Amino acid sequence: MTTQINADVTVDARGATCPGPLMDLIGKTKTVDSGTVIELLTEEKGSTNDVPEWAAKAGHEVLEIVERDGYWAIYVEKA
């Protein structure tokens, strides 16, 4: 069952190759306040592993990873 997460900001990195989506997400986290929920849209399957690894190291929380039609939506809350 998927919950509906309301993102404060969306980073659409569909079409970008690895490590582009992660780099776009990292860049966005530097411009938003703590508690902001960022939705990363990516076609890179590797992002489903890379983002949680990075978030754990950086202290952010991955709220959910949702597979959509041909891409993933990864929800991260900035620490």
N, C-alpha and C positions, 0 to 999 in steps of 0.2 A: 504494500500500500504506500503510495507516494503522498507526502504532505505537500501543501502548497506554501512555498516559501516566497515571501515578497522581498525581492532584492531592492536595495537602495540605488544601485548602479549596475549597469550591464557592460561587460567587456566582450564584444563580439570579435573573437579571434578565428572564426571559421575561415578556412582557406589558408591560414598561416601554418607553416610547418614547424616542427619541433626545433628549437625550444621557444619559438615565438609566442605561443599562447601563455606559457608560464612567465615569460619576460613581460608580456603585456599586463598580466595579473600583478606581478611584483611592482611594476610601475604605477599601477592604479592604487595599490595599497599605500603607496607613499604620499598620495594626494588626498586621502580621505581620513575621517576621524575614526577613532576606536569605536567599535560597535556597529560599524557600517557593514552591511551584507552586500557582497559583490557576487554577481552572477557571471561566470566565465562560460562562454559558448565556444566549443572547440570540436573540430573533426578529428583531432589527434588523439587516438586511443591512449597513447603514452601519457597524456595529461592526467588520466584517471589514476595513475600511479605517482607521477611527478608532483602534482599539486598537493596531495596529502603528505608526501614526504617533506616538501618544502614548508608547508603550513605547520607541521609538527616542530620543525627546527626553528621556525620564525615565531612560534607561539600563537598562531592564528588557529581558528577552528573550521574544519570542513563540516558543514551542516548536512550536505546531501550531494550525491552525484546521481543524476537522472539521465538515462539513455533516451534520446529522442530519435526522430526519424533521420538517421544519418549523422548525428552529432550528439555531444554530451553537454549538459548544463551542470556546472560545478558551482556550488554555493559555498562561499567562504566568508566567515565573519572576522573582521580585523580585530586583533587583540588591543 
